[in-house]
Amino acid sequence: MTEGTRTGRAVPGNRWDLLDGVRPDVAPTVSVIVAHYRQPEQLARLLHALGRQDFPADRVEIIVVDDGSPEPPVVPRGVRLLVQADAGFRLAAARNLGAAAARNEILVFLDADTTPEPEYLRQITRLPALAFDSVTVGRRKHADLALVPTTSPIEIAGPRHELEDPSWLVDAYRESRNLLDLNCRSYRYLIGAVLACSRRFFLETGGFDDSFDQYGGEDWEWGYRAWLLGAVIAHVPEAVAWHDGADRAGREPGALSSKNAETLRLIDLIPVPGSRGRGLPANRVDILVSGPKADATEAQAFVSVDSALAALPRHSATIATVGAAPLIPPDPERFDRVRLEFVLERPVRIHPGALATVLTAVESGDYQEVLVRDANGTLLLRARSRREAARQRRWGPDAVLPTLELGDLPGITELVAEVDLEAYLGGW
């Protein structure tokens, strides 16, 4: 692979396993962005470990971003230091500042208290170097390094002082086959302290949301947007980095209150099942319904969209149009997290539960689109994933997943004659 074509690998869906064993012919250029706040000894340990990587040193730049420490850190010659004012916990802004200053192809995000083993850069940059829309997360392990000299080899010191890993994360990586099996809630397994992607894709996402000014959530929010934009997401267990200390959830008395505040912040930003409220609707739309596109009476159009919304998960869907008439004033922010689109091609009545098969198929990640036809082959509706649409726009036919066609589904009926709207609403 030449320097100019390094970003050109495409895979269908999230099939990064098709690139197993493949390495770029030329090592990518890498910008390591280290977020720091009042951690001089941990930073020294991390910088020492970066000097021991089995990766060409002339292909790496190191950028330390200090988040307003009372005294900025002292860094070795050749390490770039950026400083932002102390205006609260601004980890997202610090990472964005480092990314904006980066000159290289691949961005590797590390926190100052997280020290990489010698093969870390080689392992975590492999996929982003092959396909520019890949996002990789390393294996963050935990150790008590308080009494360990900063120059001790971390691949020895870490295991000797190892602490328990959070079981929920270990289980998630195992059950998902290192995130090969992806879904709309896999963003929870992207840890900002051990994250890597191409600079090109990071810019496409718009970066982290720097309005986050409290601990937690900025990596999950970014991870969900990256997923929506079609990122190929992989956990790389060979890319090991050691966090100095236990997992935060197990070491701070106020951890639950802090986690609740983070969850409340994310409810509206990630409006998917399991993340949004169960009864309270989110401000942002998850599923968008439009149509019917064919000629329909006002009553037929109402029954079409109303029955479609009733058949979809509660509070998940919103109508965009009835026919060609927009029902909702333009509001880009409200629609910037749409995950699925249901387009009604014909006037239809959809009974409760009738869309379950369609929803399962389009959410599976196995298809770019699901088409529903009646017994005569007439197209009644289509369901499509915004994630897969993004991948198709980016890669064209190289990344296209198959289309699933479903015929004559029970409970989905074309409305040929005029409907009795009063009877529909009254239930008789």
N, C-alpha and C positions, 0 to 999 in steps of 0.2 A: 504494500500500500504506500503510495507516495504522500508527501506532505500535503499536497493540494486536495487529495481525496479522502483524508482521514475521517471526515465527518459523514461519509456517504453510505454507511451500512444501515439498512432498514430491516426490521423484522416485523412479522405480523403480530398484532396485539402486544402482549408483554413477553414474547418468547425470546428473552435474552439468552436462554439456554442454547439457542441455535448458534450463538457465538462462543460457546464454551471451547476453550483451548486456542482461540484466535487471539493474537496479540498484534498491535500496530507494528509495522516494520520500523518506524522511527518513533522513539519515545516522545510523547506530547510535551509541550511546554506547560508548566504548572505554576499557578500562583496559590501559595498556602496563606490563608487568611486566618489569623489567630486573634480571637477576642479576649481581652484582658481587663481585669479590674482588681488591683491590690493583691496580686499573686506573684510576687517577684521570684520566689523559689520554684513554684510550679512552672512558671514561664521559662526559667533557666533549664529545668529538666526537659521541657518540651523542645526547646531550641537545641539542646544537646542531642536529643533523639533525632531531630530533623537532620542534623549533621551526620548521622550514622545510617541514613537510608541507602538501600541498594538500588538507587535510582540516580541517573546522571545529574550531578549537582549543577552543571551548567544549564540545565533545563528547568531549574526551579528558582522562583523568587519567593521570599518570605515577607509578609506584611503583618505587622502587629498593630492592632487597633486598640488603643486604650480608651475605655469608657469612663473617662473623667476621674482617674485615681488622684488622690491628693498629691502624690509625687509620681509623675510618669515613669515607666520602667526604663532601665538602661538596657539597650540591646546591642549585640555585637555588630561589628562592621559588616556591611552587606545586607543587614536586615532593615527594612523600611519601617519606620514608626509613624503612625498617624494617631492623633489625639483629638477626641471630641469632648465637649464640655460635660460636666457632671449635671445631668438634668433628669436623674432617675435611672432605672434599669433599662438601658437602651441597647440591648444586645442586637436587636434587629437592625437598628440604625448603624451600629458598629460594623456588622457584617456587610451591609450595603456600602458603607464608606470604603471598606477594604476592596469589595468587588469593583467599585467604580474606579479605584486606583490600579486595579490589576491589569497587567499587560499581556498575560499569557492565555493559552487556549482553555485550560481546565482550571476550575476553581475548587480548592479543597478547603473546607471550613473545619477548623479545630478550635476548641476552647483551651484557654491557657492551662487548665487543670487536667487536660486529657492528653496523654503522652503516647505517640505511635510507636509500634514495633518497627524494626528495620525494613520490612517489606511493605509497609503500609501504603506508601505513595504508589508503588508499582501495582499493587493489587486494586486499590480503590479507583485509580484513574483508567484502568484498562477499558471498561465498557464505555465511559464517556469519550474516550479517544477513538473508539470504533464507531459509535453512533452518537451524534451530538445531543440527541434528546434523551440520553440515559441519565438517570439519577441513581447514585449508589450511596448506600449507608454502610458504614463499617461496623465491626463488632466491638461495641463499647463494653469493656469489662471493668471491674471495680477492685481497688486495692487500697490499703492503708499505707501510704508512702511518706507519712509525716517524718519518720526517722531515717528514711533512706537517702543517701547522698544523691545529689542531682545528677551526678555523672555515672551512676550505676546503670548498667544495661537494663532497660525496662523489660526486655523479654525474659530476664532472670528475676529481677526484683518484683515484677508484677505477680507472677505465680507464687512466689514465696510469701507474699503479703496479701493474697487474694481475699476479697470479701464476696459475699453472696450476690449473684446477679438477680435482677428482678425477674421472677418466674414468668410473669405475664408476657414479657418481651421475648424471653427464651422460647416459651411455648409458641408464641405467634410466628417466630421465624421458622421453627420446626414444622408447624402445621401448614404453613403457606409455602413450604419448600423454598425458603429464603426469598419470599415475596414473588416467586414465579406465579403463584396463584393469587391474583390481585383482585381487590374489589374497592368500592367507593370509600371504605373506612380504613384502607391500608395506610393512609397518611399517618396514622397513629404510631407507625413503626419507623418513621423517618426522624432520626435524632440529629438535631442541628450541630451538635458537637463533633459528629463524625460523618459529615455529609460531603458529597462531591458531585459536580455537574460541569458541563461546558459553560464557558462564559457566554457563548451565543445563546444557549437555552435559558440561562439565568436572566439575561436581558429580555428574552421573550416573555418570561413570567412577570416581569416588572420588579423582581427582587422581593425581599421580605417587606412586610407591612411595618414601616418604621413608626407607626402610631402606637405599637406595643411598648409600654413603658413599665411593665411589671413582669416578674419572672414567669416564663412558660407560655407555650401556645404559638409563638411566632413561627416555629419550625413546622408544626402541624398545619397551620393556616397556609403556609407556603407550599407544603407538601400536597395539600388538597388541590390547590390551583395548578401545581405541576402535573398532578394526575389528570385533571380536567383537560389540560393542554396536550395530553397524550404521551407523557413521559414514560419511558421504559424504566421500571423501578426494580432495583435488585439489592438484596442484602448480600454483602461480601464478607463471609465469616473469616476469610484469610487476612482481611485488613483489620488487624487487632490494635486497639488503642486503649490505654488504661486510664480510667478516671480516678483521681486521687480522692478517695472517700466513698462512702456508701451511696446508693441511690437516694436521691433527695426525699422521696416519699417515705423512706424508712429512717430518716435521721433528724427531722425537724418537728417540734411539737405542733407548729401551726400549719403543717403540710396539707391537711384536709381543707382548711379554709382557703389556703392559697390555690389548691387544685380546683375548688369550687368556683373561685373567681375566674380562673382560666377557662373552665368549662362554660360558664355563663357568657364569657366574651366570645367563645367559638360557636355558640348556638346559632347565631345569625350569620356567621361567616361561613359555616359549613352546614348547609341545611339538608343533610341527608338522614335517612332513618338511623337511629342510634346515636345521633349527634344533635339533632334538633329536638324541640319540645314535643311531648306526646300529644298534648291538647292545644297548647298555644302555637299559633302559626308563626313561622319565621318571616321576617321582612323580605328575605331573598327567596327567589323561586327555585325549586329543585326540578320540577317537571312542568313542561310547557305544552299546552294543548292548543291547537289551532284548526280552523276549518268549520264546517265542511267546505272543501274547495269547489265542488260541483254545485250547480244551481240547487238551491233549497229554499223553501218557504221560511218565513221567520220562525214559525212554530217548529218546523223540522230542525232548523239550525239550533234552536234553544234545546230541544231534546237531545240532539247530538252531543253538544258540548257538556250539557248538564249531566247526562248519563255517563259520559266519559270521565268527568271529574268524580262522580260518585263511585265509579268502579276502580279508581286509583287510590293509593294510600291517603288517608285523611290528612288534610292540610299540606299535602306535598305539591299539588298541581295548581296552576293558574291558567286561565284562558288568555291567549294572546289576541286571537281574532275570531269572529264569527263570519264565515265567508271571507270577504276582502276587507271587512270593516274592523279596524282596531278597537278593542274594548279598553285597553289600558294605555294611559298617556306614556310617552317615551320616558324611561327611567333606566339609564344604562346600569346603574349600580344594583338595582333590584334584579336585573337579569344577568349579572356577570357570573353567576354560579349555576346556571342551568345545566343539568346533567343529562336529562332525557327529553326528547321531543316526540309528541304524538301528533301526527298530522292526519286529520280526518279527510279522506279523499271524496267520500260520498256521505250523504245524510244517513246516519245510522242511529239505532238504539242499542246501547250496551248495557247489559244486565249485570248486577253485582257479581263479582268473581270472574267475569268473562275475560278480563284482561290479565289474569294471573299468569297464564302460560306465556303471553307476550312479554310481560314485565320480567319474568324470570329469564327469558331468552336474551332480551336486550341488555339486562344487567349482568349477564354472565361474562361478557368480554369476549365471547366466541364469535359474535356476528357484528357486522357493521350496521346492519339494518334488518328489521323484521317486517315482512309484508303480510297482511291479512286479506285474503280473498274469500268471496262467497263460493257457493257450489258451482256457479257458472264461470268462475275465474275473474270476476269483476274485483278490482282493487278497492277495498273499503277503507283501509287505514294503513299507515306505516309508523313504525316506532324506530327511532335512531338515537344513537349515543353521541353526545357532543365530543367525548373523548376520542372515539373512533373517527369521527368526522375530522377532527384536528390532525390525527395521524394520516389520514388519507390526503388532506390538503398538503401536508408537509412532504410526504414521500410518494404520492401517486400510487400506481398499481403495486409497487414493491411491498407496501404495508397493508394492502386491502384484505380485510377478512371477508368470509363468505356472507351472502345474504340468505336469511332463512325465510322461506315462504310457508305460511300456514293457511290451510283451506277450510272453509266452512266451520269455523269455531262456534260451538254452542253459545248462545247468549249474545251474539253480535249479528244484528239484522239490518239490512238496508231499508230505509224508509222510502218507499216508492209513492205511496199515497199520502195525502195530507193526514197529520196526526190530530188526535183529540187531546189538546194540551191540558184541558181541565181534568180529563181522565188520567193522564200521565201523572200529573201532580197529586191528584187525589188517591192514586193507587188502585183504580178500578179499571 
